[in-house]
Amino acid sequence: MSSTITASGPLTRWRTIDLLTCAFLGVAFGVAYWAWGLVYAVPSEAVSAAFPPLGALFNWPWLVAGIVGMLIIRRPGAAVFTELLAAVVSALIGTQWGLTTLVSGLVQGLGVELGFAVFAYAVYSWAPLLLGGFLGGAFEAVYEWYSYWTDWGWGYKISYLLLLGASVAVLGSLLAVGLTRLLAAAGALNPFPPGQEVREQRAV
């Protein structure tokens, strides 16, 4: 991804295809989130035995939907919409966290959203990606402090926040960029800015 990619203008008006694509992404990621919930516990518990906050290193995949949604749609609300819908789908299929999954989806999406909002939704480079990824992880970590890790001291809490934020920012962003590039190269994103950028590069 180029460090200078910008939107072609303020993309604020949602089109029908934007809504449908967000819905498709939300459903697809919701199924993936549910599947990840079935297998992540084994590696997470293994590393947590040595240092409990290390479990954060296996939680970053749950924030990829919002990042991908924003990279493709590039409109305010795309991260929240995609992430929240993915949480709804995974909850409906059945997760161990039940409806609290929706709270996680909301706070995660808001964190990612804020990273792009700081740049007025006009820049889609590594700066908003890393910021949005970190904030999404940080927002989720704070929520979990008061929901799951109530017995932790501040050392564990801060370590968990930094580990989750950093892993989302780096690993989550890398995966999101890779998926977006693959979809754009395959021609699946022609109606969206990533597809337009691919066409422009091929025309040079």
C-alpha positions as CSV (number, residue, x, y, z in Angstrom):
1,M,0.0,0.0,0.0
2,S,1.3,3.4,-1.0
3,S,2.0,5.8,1.8
4,T,0.2,8.5,-0.1
5,I,-3.1,6.9,-1.0
6,T,-6.0,9.3,-0.4
7,A,-9.7,9.2,-1.2
8,S,-10.8,10.8,-4.4
9,G,-12.8,13.2,-2.4
10,P,-14.9,13.3,0.8
11,L,-16.7,9.9,0.5
12,T,-19.6,10.6,2.9
13,R,-22.7,9.4,0.9
14,W,-23.3,5.7,1.2
15,R,-24.4,3.8,-1.9
16,T,-26.4,0.6,-2.0
17,I,-23.3,-1.3,-3.0
18,D,-21.5,0.1,0.0
19,L,-24.1,-1.2,2.4
20,L,-24.3,-4.6,0.7
21,T,-20.5,-5.0,0.7
22,C,-20.3,-4.1,4.4
23,A,-23.0,-6.7,5.0
24,F,-21.2,-9.3,3.0
25,L,-18.0,-8.6,4.8
26,G,-19.7,-8.6,8.2
27,V,-21.2,-12.0,7.6
28,A,-18.0,-13.5,6.2
29,F,-15.9,-12.2,9.1
30,G,-18.6,-13.2,11.6
31,V,-18.3,-16.9,10.5
32,A,-14.5,-16.5,10.6
33,Y,-14.7,-15.0,14.1
34,W,-16.9,-17.9,15.3
35,A,-14.4,-20.4,13.9
36,W,-11.4,-18.6,15.5
37,G,-13.3,-18.7,18.8
38,L,-13.2,-22.5,18.7
39,V,-9.5,-22.9,18.4
40,Y,-7.7,-19.8,19.8
41,A,-8.0,-20.9,23.5
42,V,-5.3,-23.6,23.3
43,P,-2.4,-21.3,22.1
44,S,-3.7,-18.4,24.2
45,E,-3.8,-20.3,27.4
46,A,-0.4,-21.8,26.7
47,V,1.3,-18.4,26.5
48,S,-0.9,-16.9,29.3
49,A,0.4,-19.5,31.7
50,A,3.8,-17.7,31.7
51,F,2.4,-14.2,31.7
52,P,-1.4,-13.7,31.5
53,P,-1.4,-10.5,29.3
54,L,0.3,-12.5,26.5
55,G,-3.1,-13.9,25.7
56,A,-3.7,-10.6,23.9
57,L,-1.4,-11.8,21.1
58,F,-4.2,-14.2,20.0
59,N,-7.1,-11.8,20.1
60,W,-6.1,-9.4,17.3
61,P,-7.9,-11.4,14.5
62,W,-11.3,-10.2,16.0
63,L,-10.6,-6.7,14.8
64,V,-9.7,-7.3,11.2
65,A,-13.3,-6.9,9.9
66,G,-13.5,-3.2,10.8
67,I,-10.1,-2.5,9.2
68,V,-11.0,-4.2,6.0
69,G,-14.4,-2.5,5.8
70,M,-12.8,0.9,6.2
71,L,-10.0,0.1,3.6
72,I,-12.6,-0.9,1.0
73,I,-15.6,1.4,1.7
74,R,-13.7,4.5,2.9
75,R,-16.7,6.2,4.4
76,P,-17.5,7.3,7.9
77,G,-19.1,4.4,9.9
78,A,-17.7,1.6,7.7
79,A,-15.5,0.2,10.5
80,V,-18.2,0.2,13.1
81,F,-20.8,-1.2,10.7
82,T,-18.6,-4.1,9.5
83,E,-17.1,-5.0,12.9
84,L,-20.5,-4.8,14.7
85,L,-22.2,-6.9,12.1
86,A,-19.4,-9.5,12.3
87,A,-20.0,-9.6,16.1
88,V,-23.7,-10.1,15.6
89,V,-23.2,-13.0,13.2
90,S,-20.7,-14.7,15.4
91,A,-23.0,-14.3,18.4
92,L,-26.0,-15.7,16.5
93,I,-24.0,-18.7,15.4
94,G,-23.0,-19.2,19.0
95,T,-20.0,-18.0,21.0
96,Q,-19.0,-18.6,24.6
97,W,-19.3,-14.8,25.2
98,G,-22.9,-14.6,24.1
99,L,-24.4,-11.1,23.5
100,T,-21.4,-9.4,25.2
101,T,-19.7,-10.1,21.8
102,L,-21.8,-7.2,20.5
103,V,-20.2,-4.8,23.0
104,S,-16.8,-5.9,21.9
105,G,-17.7,-5.4,18.3
106,L,-18.9,-1.9,19.0
107,V,-15.9,-0.7,21.0
108,Q,-13.5,-2.4,18.5
109,G,-15.1,-0.7,15.6
110,L,-15.2,2.7,17.3
111,G,-11.5,2.4,18.0
112,V,-10.6,1.6,14.4
113,E,-13.0,4.3,13.2
114,L,-11.3,7.0,15.3
115,G,-7.9,6.2,13.7
116,F,-9.3,7.2,10.3
117,A,-11.5,10.0,11.6
118,V,-8.3,11.8,12.9
119,F,-7.3,12.0,9.2
120,A,-10.8,13.2,8.2
121,Y,-11.4,9.9,6.3
122,A,-9.2,11.2,3.5
123,V,-6.0,9.2,4.0
124,Y,-5.6,5.5,3.8
125,S,-2.0,5.0,4.5
126,W,-0.1,3.2,7.3
127,A,-0.6,6.1,9.7
128,P,-4.4,5.8,10.2
129,L,-4.1,2.0,9.8
130,L,-1.6,1.7,12.7
131,L,-3.5,4.3,14.8
132,G,-6.9,2.8,14.2
133,G,-5.6,-0.7,14.8
134,F,-4.0,0.3,18.1
135,L,-7.0,2.3,19.3
136,G,-9.4,-0.6,18.4
137,G,-7.2,-3.0,20.5
138,A,-6.9,-0.5,23.3
139,F,-10.6,0.2,23.5
140,E,-11.3,-3.6,23.6
141,A,-8.6,-4.0,26.3
142,V,-10.2,-1.3,28.5
143,Y,-13.6,-3.0,28.1
144,E,-12.1,-6.4,29.1
145,W,-10.4,-4.8,32.2
146,Y,-13.8,-4.3,33.7
147,S,-15.5,-7.4,32.2
148,Y,-13.0,-10.2,32.4
149,W,-9.7,-9.1,34.1
150,T,-11.2,-7.5,37.2
151,D,-8.6,-9.2,39.5
152,W,-5.6,-8.0,37.5
153,G,-3.2,-5.3,38.8
154,W,-2.4,-2.3,36.7
155,G,0.8,-3.8,35.5
156,Y,-1.1,-6.7,33.9
157,K,-3.8,-4.3,32.6
158,I,-1.4,-1.9,30.9
159,S,0.7,-4.7,29.4
160,Y,-2.5,-6.3,28.0
161,L,-3.6,-3.0,26.4
162,L,-0.2,-2.4,24.8
163,L,0.1,-6.0,23.5
164,L,-3.4,-6.1,22.1
165,G,-3.2,-2.6,20.6
166,A,0.2,-3.3,19.0
167,S,-0.8,-6.7,17.7
168,V,-3.9,-5.3,16.0
169,A,-2.0,-2.4,14.6
170,V,0.7,-4.5,13.1
171,L,-0.7,-8.0,12.4
172,G,-4.3,-6.9,11.9
173,S,-3.3,-4.1,9.5
174,L,-1.0,-6.4,7.5
175,L,-3.7,-9.0,7.1
176,A,-6.3,-6.4,6.2
177,V,-4.1,-4.8,3.6
178,G,-3.2,-8.2,2.2
179,L,-6.9,-9.2,1.9
180,T,-7.9,-5.9,0.3
181,R,-5.1,-6.2,-2.2
182,L,-6.0,-9.7,-3.2
183,L,-9.7,-8.8,-3.6
184,A,-8.7,-5.7,-5.7
185,A,-6.3,-7.6,-7.9
186,A,-9.0,-10.2,-8.5
187,G,-11.4,-7.5,-9.7
188,A,-13.8,-7.9,-6.8
189,L,-13.4,-4.3,-5.7
190,N,-13.9,-2.5,-9.1
191,P,-16.7,-0.2,-7.7
192,F,-14.5,0.9,-4.8
193,P,-11.3,3.0,-4.4
194,P,-8.9,0.0,-4.0
195,G,-10.2,-1.4,-7.4
196,Q,-9.8,2.0,-9.0
197,E,-6.2,2.2,-7.8
198,V,-5.4,-1.2,-9.2
199,R,-6.8,-0.1,-12.6
200,E,-4.8,3.1,-12.5
201,Q,-1.6,1.2,-11.7
202,R,-2.1,-1.2,-14.6
203,A,-2.8,1.6,-17.0
204,V,0.6,3.2,-16.3
